[in-house]
Amino acid sequence: MDTIPTTVLGIDVGWSKKRRSAGFATLTIDDGIIVDLATTSAFVDDDDRWDALQRVTRGVSFIDGVGIDGPLLPGLIHDPEIPYRHAEEILSKGPFQKRGKAGQSSSAVGRVLHEHATRLAHLTMEGVDAGYFRIAAAEHSHAISDFNIVEAFPTGFMSVILSDRWHEDNPTDRKNRAGHYWAASMSTDGPLARVMESLGVSDPSRLLSIVTDRDERDAVICAITAMGVIRNRYTAVGDIRHGWIILADRESWGESADGATKWAEAYFPNE
């Protein structure tokens, strides 16, 4: 159990000029209980994003981990010619085509997503430079930065913790997939509760169910992704050259239809 509170920050990348599409969330855990939850969202401009970051980190002096939903390269560099990455190839195989396919960083949209994910990563580091908070050093095997900043993929995270049977019984289209996954993951004794239990955190469903904004919900999953890295209970998909997408620990993955294996394991190398 925790003896010192742990705070994680999650950021869902968005760049809409018409709505607040960048979600921010912080979770603070103390003695295995979420004692504080803050969420907000922001427009595309850096000033509004900065204000949102300050809102969710108000009163926070130390951030143990940061999860950002968007392509991040080692060193947190921005590469305008970012290629199709190994992580995206793996998360596009077999059932992932309909269960949370990772977008291609090399596509036009993917390169914009990479640009904004990188900008938001640097925005958090500016918070350190400005003295608002500190961020823990990266200590895990798949680090992409000196800071504990990792690449999250909320749709993929939730997809792999849901069972094969659930997916077969609840086909979803790309437009509403994340919302359906969130609802199923948040059910009583559902897969997200199982993930959190593996991280030493009590069932969060009652508290997290109050988060209704879709971008803020994804930011919450990004924060939980960072928590998995802190607890060394995560799965890394990718390579050392082009970075890693972080998912839930394999023990928390959903079962195959026969209950004998985890359905997603057949599509993942032993990263």
Rosetta silent file (secondary structure, phi, psi, omega in degrees, C-alpha in Angstrom):
SEQUENCE: MDTIPTTVLGIDVGWSKKRRSAGFATLTIDDGIIVDLATTSAFVDDDDRWDALQRVTRGVSFIDGVGIDGPLLPGLIHDPEIPYRHAEEILSKGPFQKRGKAGQSSSAVGRVLHEHATRLAHLTMEGVDAGYFRIAAAEHSHAISDFNIVEAFPTGFMSVILSDRWHEDNPTDRKNRAGHYWAASMSTDGPLARVMESLGVSDPSRLLSIVTDRDERDAVICAITAMGVIRNRYTAVGDIRHGWIILADRESWGESADGATKWAEAYFPNE
SCORE:     score description
SCORE:     0.000 S_00000001
   1 L     0.000  156.938 -179.506    0.000    0.000    0.000 S_00000001
   2 L   -71.813  140.715  169.102    1.075    3.572   -0.509 S_00000001
   3 L  -109.981  -22.245  174.811    2.695    5.436    2.359 S_00000001
   4 L  -120.524  133.056 -179.619    3.307    8.530    0.275 S_00000001
   5 L   -55.901  142.586  177.513    0.571    9.797   -2.073 S_00000001
   6 E  -113.131  129.236  178.764    1.125    9.026   -5.751 S_00000001
   7 E  -120.197  129.848  177.306   -0.078   11.470   -8.401 S_00000001
   8 E  -121.907  147.091 -179.307   -0.349   10.659  -12.096 S_00000001
   9 E  -116.825  133.694  175.144   -1.215   12.967  -14.973 S_00000001
  10 E  -122.853  141.246  179.551   -2.974   11.919  -18.161 S_00000001
  11 E  -132.403  122.187  173.653   -3.372   13.971  -21.343 S_00000001
  12 E   -96.675  120.881 -171.259   -5.621   13.090  -24.267 S_00000001
  13 L   -78.871  129.689  174.514   -4.338   14.922  -27.331 S_00000001
  14 L  -148.809  153.413 -177.394   -6.766   17.037  -29.339 S_00000001
  15 L  -140.137   27.214  178.181   -6.379   20.064  -31.587 S_00000001
  16 L   -65.943  140.487  175.658   -9.870   21.143  -32.543 S_00000001
  17 L   -91.418   -6.034 -175.470  -10.341   24.878  -33.019 S_00000001
  18 L  -104.750  -20.236 -179.198  -14.082   24.574  -32.385 S_00000001
  19 L  -147.384  165.493  177.633  -14.236   22.720  -29.066 S_00000001
  20 L   -77.849   97.737 -172.310  -12.124   21.805  -26.070 S_00000001
  21 L  -109.646   -2.311  175.176  -10.726   18.525  -27.383 S_00000001
  22 E   -98.438  116.157 -178.178   -7.553   18.131  -25.312 S_00000001
  23 E   -96.109  144.190  179.014   -8.384   16.302  -22.080 S_00000001
  24 E  -129.847  141.203  177.610   -6.374   16.547  -18.860 S_00000001
  25 E  -150.905  141.248  169.095   -6.693   14.447  -15.707 S_00000001
  26 E  -123.901  140.283  173.262   -4.810   13.895  -12.470 S_00000001
  27 E  -121.146  132.971  173.789   -5.362   11.045  -10.031 S_00000001
  28 E  -117.402  125.570 -177.145   -3.878   11.043   -6.557 S_00000001
  29 E  -114.576  132.832  177.816   -3.742    7.713   -4.733 S_00000001
  30 E  -138.784  127.361 -178.010   -3.050    7.328   -1.017 S_00000001
  31 L    51.350   41.000  174.522   -3.178    4.025    0.873 S_00000001
  32 L    77.352   11.639 -178.647   -4.732    2.310   -2.135 S_00000001
  33 E  -126.471  139.202  172.928   -7.596    4.776   -2.516 S_00000001
  34 E   -73.642  110.619 -176.948   -8.109    7.542   -5.086 S_00000001
  35 E   -97.845  -13.220  177.821   -8.230   10.566   -2.804 S_00000001
  36 E  -153.442  138.108  177.305   -8.335   13.224   -5.499 S_00000001
  37 E  -136.647  127.666  176.931   -9.478   13.396   -9.099 S_00000001
  38 E  -133.227  131.517  177.738   -9.275   16.488  -11.294 S_00000001
  39 E  -135.662  151.405  174.655  -10.257   16.692  -14.954 S_00000001
  40 E  -163.138 -179.798  179.262  -10.602   19.481  -17.478 S_00000001
  41 E  -143.924  167.515 -173.829  -10.186   20.158  -21.187 S_00000001
  42 E  -146.899  157.664  171.515   -8.635   22.783  -23.428 S_00000001
  43 L   -77.029 -176.052 -172.602   -8.683   24.317  -26.874 S_00000001
  44 L   -74.649  -26.639 -172.665   -5.780   23.960  -29.270 S_00000001
  45 L   -72.411  148.846 -174.224   -3.803   27.070  -28.291 S_00000001
  46 H   -63.681  -33.095  179.768   -0.902   26.663  -25.912 S_00000001
  47 H   -64.168  -42.919  179.643   -2.165   29.309  -23.478 S_00000001
  48 H   -69.282  -37.780  175.922   -5.440   27.469  -22.929 S_00000001
  49 H   -63.445  -40.587  178.621   -3.601   24.165  -22.601 S_00000001
  50 H   -62.643  -43.035  178.128   -1.268   25.735  -20.060 S_00000001
  51 H   -62.642  -40.540  179.309   -4.231   27.009  -18.040 S_00000001
  52 H   -64.630  -42.182  178.347   -5.806   23.520  -18.149 S_00000001
  53 H   -60.694  -42.268  178.985   -2.562   21.924  -16.987 S_00000001
  54 H   -65.637  -35.854 -179.902   -2.390   24.335  -14.073 S_00000001
  55 H   -62.941  -47.077 -175.396   -6.013   23.597  -13.124 S_00000001
  56 H   -78.412  -15.676  178.939   -5.548   19.833  -12.833 S_00000001
  57 L  -105.833    9.766  179.189   -2.187   20.132  -11.057 S_00000001
  58 L   -59.719  126.295 -178.538   -3.240   22.791   -8.571 S_00000001
  59 L    85.299   -1.945  179.861   -1.870   21.749   -5.200 S_00000001
  60 L   -98.155  124.430  179.456    0.337   19.074   -6.780 S_00000001
  61 L  -103.082  -20.144 -176.538    4.060   19.449   -6.136 S_00000001
  62 E  -142.878  127.541  177.742    5.245   16.113   -7.540 S_00000001
  63 E  -109.051  121.238 -175.298    3.948   14.067  -10.493 S_00000001
  64 L   -79.629  -23.092  179.484    5.008   10.429  -10.421 S_00000001
  65 E  -168.350  151.924 -179.403    4.135    9.693  -14.037 S_00000001
  66 E  -129.770  129.497  174.209    2.576   11.204  -17.149 S_00000001
  67 E  -114.851  129.783 -177.297    0.662    9.355  -19.871 S_00000001
  68 E  -125.700  128.318 -177.802   -0.003   11.104  -23.205 S_00000001
  69 E   -86.183   89.086  178.575   -2.269    9.726  -25.936 S_00000001
  70 L   170.301  156.781 -176.300   -0.273   10.338  -29.085 S_00000001
  71 L   -62.416  121.223  177.651    2.885    9.200  -30.899 S_00000001
  72 L  -122.170  128.694  179.064    5.984   10.045  -28.860 S_00000001
  73 L   -94.619  154.839  175.799    9.490    9.356  -30.101 S_00000001
  74 H   -53.423  137.824 -175.517   12.513    8.658  -27.879 S_00000001
  75 H    82.144   -1.191 -178.100   13.931   11.905  -26.591 S_00000001
  76 H    54.147   38.634  178.340   10.491   13.442  -27.116 S_00000001
  77 L   -84.550  155.788  174.210   11.702   14.848  -30.413 S_00000001
  78 L  -102.518  121.417  178.630    9.348   16.042  -33.125 S_00000001
  79 L  -116.204  106.272 -179.026    9.952   14.379  -36.480 S_00000001
  80 L   -63.135  -14.774  177.846    7.762   15.865  -39.255 S_00000001
  81 L  -111.586   33.889 -178.442    8.543   12.752  -41.314 S_00000001
  82 L   -53.887  132.899 -175.792    7.707   10.258  -38.571 S_00000001
  83 L   -87.057  177.395  170.255    7.375    6.786  -40.154 S_00000001
  84 L   -68.782  120.970 -170.072    4.878    3.981  -39.690 S_00000001
  85 L   -95.529  157.669  179.645    6.013    2.548  -36.387 S_00000001
  86 H   -59.280  -39.381  179.799    6.363   -1.041  -35.176 S_00000001
  87 H   -58.947  -41.255 -179.244    3.889   -0.368  -32.349 S_00000001
  88 H   -70.977  -33.832  176.714    1.232    0.651  -34.862 S_00000001
  89 H   -62.846  -46.936 -179.553    1.923   -2.385  -37.020 S_00000001
  90 H   -61.983  -43.321 -176.333    1.367   -4.732  -34.067 S_00000001
  91 L   -86.004   25.385  173.594   -1.811   -2.916  -32.999 S_00000001
  92 L  -126.577    4.102 -176.466   -3.300   -3.212  -36.471 S_00000001
  93 L   -86.291  153.780  170.643   -3.198   -6.996  -36.780 S_00000001
  94 L    47.979 -128.661 -175.385   -6.085   -9.430  -36.692 S_00000001
  95 L   -66.693  -16.069  179.012   -8.990   -8.370  -34.465 S_00000001
  96 H   -64.089  -18.579  175.000   -7.387   -5.018  -33.677 S_00000001
  97 H   -55.534  -33.531 -178.221   -8.709   -3.863  -37.044 S_00000001
  98 H  -117.989    3.290 -176.390  -12.105   -3.665  -35.325 S_00000001
  99 H  -123.608   20.833  178.523  -11.081   -3.544  -31.672 S_00000001
 100 L   124.084   46.509  179.195   -8.839   -0.525  -31.425 S_00000001
 101 L   -61.182  133.643  176.054   -6.524   -0.233  -34.383 S_00000001
 102 L   -76.490  133.776  177.361   -3.688    2.197  -33.803 S_00000001
 103 L   -68.775  157.115 -179.980   -3.579    5.004  -36.339 S_00000001
 104 L   -82.422  122.612  176.039   -0.528    5.407  -38.548 S_00000001
 105 L   -61.300  -27.464 -176.153    1.871    8.099  -37.387 S_00000001
 106 L   -79.249   -8.174  177.360    3.015    8.405  -40.994 S_00000001
 107 L   -77.168  168.348  179.776   -0.442    9.509  -42.181 S_00000001
 108 H   -60.016  -46.659  179.287   -1.380   13.188  -42.430 S_00000001
 109 H   -67.196  -40.643 -179.833   -3.533   13.001  -39.297 S_00000001
 110 H   -60.453  -36.520 -179.797   -0.936   10.878  -37.503 S_00000001
 111 H   -72.634  -32.427  173.573    1.765   13.460  -38.070 S_00000001
 112 H   -68.097  -42.517  178.124   -0.433   16.211  -36.660 S_00000001
 113 H   -59.987  -43.445  177.368   -1.190   13.993  -33.665 S_00000001
 114 H   -60.642  -43.756  179.523    2.538   13.391  -33.178 S_00000001
 115 H   -59.091  -47.041 -176.107    3.232   17.127  -33.351 S_00000001
 116 H   -74.372  -34.231  176.106    0.628   17.960  -30.707 S_00000001
 117 H   -62.291  -42.269  179.437    1.527   15.023  -28.456 S_00000001
 118 H   -65.965  -41.275  178.110    5.141   16.194  -28.499 S_00000001
 119 H   -61.692  -40.232 -179.014    4.093   19.800  -27.787 S_00000001
 120 H   -71.021  -33.874  174.560    2.016   18.653  -24.821 S_00000001
 121 H   -62.361  -43.320  179.121    4.899   16.574  -23.491 S_00000001
 122 H   -69.947  -29.633  176.414    7.115   19.645  -23.629 S_00000001
 123 H   -62.775  -40.733  178.100    4.363   21.702  -22.007 S_00000001
 124 H   -64.693  -36.812  178.765    4.491   19.442  -18.955 S_00000001
 125 H   -69.851  -28.639  174.093    8.258   19.868  -18.822 S_00000001
 126 H   -65.023  -31.172  174.913    7.760   23.629  -18.938 S_00000001
 127 H   -62.064  -35.754  175.530    5.763   23.203  -15.750 S_00000001
 128 H   -67.331  -47.280 -179.104    8.901   21.749  -14.196 S_00000001
 129 H   -60.542  -33.822 -178.669   11.051   24.597  -15.539 S_00000001
 130 L   -82.246   -5.928  177.148    8.575   27.130  -14.155 S_00000001
 131 L    81.838   15.459  179.900    8.721   25.516  -10.716 S_00000001
 132 L   -75.777  -35.760  179.792    5.043   24.542  -10.572 S_00000001
 133 L  -160.555  170.281  171.986    5.769   20.860   -9.961 S_00000001
 134 E  -113.512  155.638  175.933    8.408   18.182  -10.423 S_00000001
 135 E  -120.029  136.421 -179.068    8.104   15.020  -12.513 S_00000001
 136 L   -60.984  150.933  174.150    9.687   11.733  -11.452 S_00000001
 137 E   -72.770  147.200  177.346   12.651   10.398  -13.367 S_00000001
 138 L   -72.381  131.425  178.716   11.989    7.470  -15.691 S_00000001
 139 L  -126.921   -0.685 -177.230   13.171    4.188  -14.193 S_00000001
 140 L   -86.753  167.190 -172.392   11.366    1.627  -16.364 S_00000001
 141 L   -72.013  -18.382 -174.264   12.947   -0.436  -19.127 S_00000001
 142 L  -114.372   39.160 -176.718   11.085    1.267  -21.983 S_00000001
 143 L   -67.618  142.174  175.095   11.826    4.900  -21.150 S_00000001
 144 L  -117.090    0.550 -177.528   11.585    7.506  -23.918 S_00000001
 145 L  -153.743  159.429  171.825   12.561   10.481  -21.751 S_00000001
 146 L   -64.509  -31.365  174.967   14.559   11.298  -18.654 S_00000001
 147 E   -84.257  156.958  179.583   11.174   12.164  -17.140 S_00000001
 148 L   -81.144   70.393  178.174    8.577    9.460  -16.504 S_00000001
 149 E  -115.480  125.971 -175.066    6.497   10.426  -19.536 S_00000001
 150 E  -128.637  160.617  176.688    4.990    7.572  -21.552 S_00000001
 151 E   -90.071  122.762  178.405    2.823    7.083  -24.620 S_00000001
 152 E  -104.651  163.552  177.164   -0.685    5.888  -23.808 S_00000001
 153 L  -147.602   84.136 -171.908   -3.397    4.517  -26.092 S_00000001
 154 H   -53.863  -43.496 -178.958   -6.727    4.544  -24.202 S_00000001
 155 H   -63.369  -44.542  177.837   -8.760    2.658  -26.817 S_00000001
 156 H   -65.222  -39.702  179.032   -6.141   -0.079  -27.069 S_00000001
 157 H   -57.961  -50.050 -177.846   -5.740   -0.193  -23.283 S_00000001
 158 H   -71.882  -34.155 -179.912   -9.454   -0.794  -22.757 S_00000001
 159 H   -58.923  -47.349 -173.861   -9.745   -3.136  -25.734 S_00000001
 160 H   -73.228  -20.043  179.593   -7.225   -5.658  -24.426 S_00000001
 161 H   -88.417  -12.122  174.878   -8.737   -5.822  -20.911 S_00000001
 162 L   -84.965  146.859 -175.020  -12.204   -6.646  -22.278 S_00000001
 163 L   -73.897  158.184  175.057  -12.911  -10.302  -22.970 S_00000001
 164 H   -57.700  -42.356 -179.224  -13.131  -11.911  -26.373 S_00000001
 165 H   -63.000  -40.252  178.174  -16.743  -12.820  -25.616 S_00000001
 166 H   -60.939  -46.151 -179.633  -17.581   -9.185  -24.802 S_00000001
 167 H   -60.569  -41.834 -178.815  -16.111   -8.041  -28.108 S_00000001
 168 H   -66.480  -35.165 -177.823  -18.022  -10.696  -30.038 S_00000001
 169 H   -84.409  -14.071 -174.498  -21.293   -9.771  -28.316 S_00000001
 170 L  -133.914   64.103  178.830  -20.792   -6.016  -28.592 S_00000001
 171 L   -61.947  139.012 -178.183  -19.438   -5.045  -32.016 S_00000001
 172 L  -129.918  153.801  174.097  -18.672   -1.331  -32.201 S_00000001
 173 L   -96.399  167.468 -172.925  -17.785    1.093  -34.956 S_00000001
 174 L   -60.338  -32.517 -174.010  -14.781    3.404  -34.841 S_00000001
 175 L   -66.868  -38.906 -174.749  -16.861    6.490  -34.027 S_00000001
 176 L  -114.885   11.048 -173.535  -18.300    5.267  -30.707 S_00000001
 177 H   -58.253  -49.280 -175.161  -15.817    2.546  -29.766 S_00000001
 178 H   -61.569  -39.367  179.172  -14.059    4.362  -26.913 S_00000001
 179 H   -64.199  -41.426  177.429  -17.329    5.270  -25.200 S_00000001
 180 H   -65.426  -41.560  179.803  -18.557    1.667  -25.291 S_00000001
 181 H   -63.375  -41.452  178.972  -15.222    0.410  -23.998 S_00000001
 182 H   -60.414  -49.130 -178.016  -15.302    2.908  -21.137 S_00000001
 183 H   -59.821  -43.354 -179.514  -18.822    1.883  -20.097 S_00000001
 184 H   -69.327  -38.559 -179.456  -17.944   -1.818  -20.189 S_00000001
 185 H   -68.071  -30.235 -175.726  -14.644   -1.333  -18.375 S_00000001
 186 L   -87.408   -1.177 -178.699  -16.325    0.697  -15.636 S_00000001
 187 L   -61.741  156.786 -179.613  -19.005   -1.883  -14.825 S_00000001
 188 L   -55.965  131.114 -176.537  -19.153   -3.227  -11.281 S_00000001
 189 L    57.356   25.073 -178.223  -16.315   -5.725  -10.806 S_00000001
 190 L   -78.396 -177.579 -174.277  -15.398   -4.941  -14.421 S_00000001
 191 H   -64.593  -30.120  178.787  -11.994   -5.161  -16.076 S_00000001
 192 H   -68.942  -36.088  175.208  -10.851   -1.698  -15.024 S_00000001
 193 H   -61.284  -37.380  178.452  -11.454   -2.635  -11.391 S_00000001
 194 H   -65.808  -41.314  177.209   -9.275   -5.700  -12.029 S_00000001
 195 H   -61.841  -48.937 -177.432   -6.517   -3.517  -13.478 S_00000001
 196 H   -63.917  -37.265  176.789   -6.658   -1.105  -10.560 S_00000001
 197 H   -61.015  -40.021  178.700   -6.615   -3.946   -8.052 S_00000001
 198 H   -65.270  -22.602  178.433   -3.414   -5.238   -9.682 S_00000001
 199 L   -93.142    4.238  178.687   -1.973   -1.739   -9.145 S_00000001
 200 L    80.704   24.690 -177.599   -2.937   -1.801   -5.468 S_00000001
 201 L  -119.424  135.025  179.031   -5.876    0.594   -5.874 S_00000001
 202 L   -64.427  158.220 -179.012   -9.427   -0.042   -4.684 S_00000001
 203 L   -47.111  117.607 -174.591  -12.288   -0.268   -7.221 S_00000001
 204 L   -92.372    2.940 -166.294  -12.454    3.236   -8.742 S_00000001
 205 H   -60.169  -39.187 -177.546  -15.771    2.892  -10.573 S_00000001
 206 H   -64.304  -42.180 -179.123  -17.883    5.041   -8.264 S_00000001
 207 H   -74.137  -47.963 -174.033  -15.479    7.971   -8.401 S_00000001
 208 H   -71.435  -20.740 -178.819  -14.430    7.715  -12.042 S_00000001
 209 L   -65.583  -14.534  178.752  -18.004    7.261  -13.264 S_00000001
 210 L   -76.841  -11.682 -179.802  -18.593   10.979  -12.701 S_00000001
 211 L   -83.729  111.103 -175.686  -16.250   11.741  -15.624 S_00000001
 212 L  -109.641  -22.763  178.490  -18.563   12.087  -18.626 S_00000001
 213 L   -69.099  130.898 -172.157  -16.555   14.147  -21.121 S_00000001
 214 H   -64.667  -37.884 -179.091  -15.025   11.756  -23.651 S_00000001
 215 H   -72.111  -35.705  177.530  -11.642   13.491  -23.850 S_00000001
 216 H   -70.825  -33.605  175.141  -11.361   13.713  -20.073 S_00000001
 217 H   -63.640  -43.812  177.677  -12.257   10.010  -19.789 S_00000001
 218 H   -63.426  -35.125  177.174   -9.425    9.161  -22.170 S_00000001
 219 H   -63.873  -36.377  176.470   -7.131   11.369  -20.092 S_00000001
 220 H   -61.387  -44.518  178.591   -8.070    9.293  -17.029 S_00000001
 221 H   -64.207  -35.827  175.646   -7.022    6.115  -18.864 S_00000001
 222 H   -61.214  -41.161  178.730   -3.765    7.848  -19.824 S_00000001
 223 H   -65.042  -41.733  178.540   -3.159    8.577  -16.134 S_00000001
 224 H   -64.961  -35.052  175.004   -3.886    4.941  -15.218 S_00000001
 225 H   -58.446  -45.234  178.095   -1.438    3.900  -17.943 S_00000001
 226 H   -62.888  -36.414  178.126    1.246    5.955  -16.211 S_00000001
 227 H   -62.443  -39.423  177.733    0.328    4.305  -12.905 S_00000001
 228 H   -59.637  -38.751  178.486    0.957    0.894  -14.466 S_00000001
 229 H   -66.798  -41.841  178.763    4.471    1.967  -15.418 S_00000001
 230 H   -59.318  -41.148 -178.035    5.138    3.223  -11.892 S_00000001
 231 L   -84.285   -0.341 -177.647    4.013   -0.142  -10.480 S_00000001
 232 L    58.428   38.688  176.152    5.974   -2.025  -13.186 S_00000001
 233 L  -128.388   82.592 -175.627    2.753   -3.705  -14.318 S_00000001
 234 E  -154.828  167.157  172.785    2.429   -2.819  -17.967 S_00000001
 235 E  -120.432  129.576  178.119    2.935   -4.091  -21.505 S_00000001
 236 E  -105.811  129.835  179.880    5.157   -2.149  -23.911 S_00000001
 237 E  -120.117  120.659  179.894    4.532   -2.474  -27.647 S_00000001
 238 E   147.741 -147.274  178.182    7.077   -1.029  -30.058 S_00000001
 239 E  -154.562  168.718 -174.304   10.841   -0.724  -30.315 S_00000001
 240 L   -68.594  -22.830 -176.480   13.749    1.314  -29.029 S_00000001
 241 L   -78.424  -43.345 -172.544   14.030    3.303  -32.264 S_00000001
 242 L  -119.301   11.782  171.305   10.495    4.680  -32.582 S_00000001
 243 E    94.242  176.551 -170.756    9.101    4.368  -29.085 S_00000001
 244 E  -129.373  134.682  167.302    6.622    2.308  -27.142 S_00000001
 245 E   -92.276  132.221 -176.235    2.859    2.301  -26.702 S_00000001
 246 E  -101.993  128.751  176.949    2.016    1.277  -23.149 S_00000001
 247 E  -121.600  178.078  178.633   -0.929   -1.006  -22.391 S_00000001
 248 E   -64.792  157.049  175.994   -2.192   -2.813  -19.297 S_00000001
 249 L   -58.748  142.302 -175.178   -0.208   -5.681  -17.806 S_00000001
 250 H   -58.281  -30.576  179.667   -0.932   -8.974  -19.586 S_00000001
 251 H   -62.964  -21.605 -179.130   -2.342  -10.547  -16.430 S_00000001
 252 H   -93.861   -0.843 -177.383   -5.195   -8.023  -16.649 S_00000001
 253 L   -69.282  155.709  179.697   -6.053   -8.783  -20.282 S_00000001
 254 L   -72.685  149.050 -177.449   -9.436  -10.199  -21.237 S_00000001
 255 E   -74.754  154.717  171.677   -9.889  -13.913  -21.717 S_00000001
 256 L   -72.616  171.630 -176.450  -10.331  -15.683  -25.027 S_00000001
 257 L   -59.159  -34.232 -179.317  -13.694  -17.267  -25.801 S_00000001
 258 L   -86.073   -3.808  177.907  -12.603  -20.626  -24.370 S_00000001
 259 L    74.247    5.159 -175.231  -11.235  -19.000  -21.225 S_00000001
 260 L   -90.831  -23.613 -176.202   -7.903  -20.769  -21.650 S_00000001
 261 L  -140.631 -178.754  170.877   -5.785  -17.818  -22.826 S_00000001
 262 E   -96.281  126.742 -170.276   -5.804  -14.057  -23.268 S_00000001
 263 H   -60.224  -32.337 -174.598   -7.274  -13.290  -26.694 S_00000001
 264 H   -80.405  -14.804 -172.225   -4.755  -10.554  -27.568 S_00000001
 265 H   -60.547  -33.224 -175.998   -1.634  -12.571  -26.761 S_00000001
 266 H   -66.020  -15.844 -174.732   -1.485  -14.271  -30.150 S_00000001
 267 H  -105.867    3.638 -177.651   -0.958  -10.897  -31.854 S_00000001
 268 L  -116.843  131.691  169.348    1.807   -9.593  -29.615 S_00000001
 269 L   -70.847  167.204  177.045    5.473  -10.499  -29.718 S_00000001
 270 L   -79.048   78.287 -176.384    7.191  -11.007  -26.389 S_00000001
 271 L   -67.192    0.000    0.000    8.156   -7.371  -26.053 S_00000001
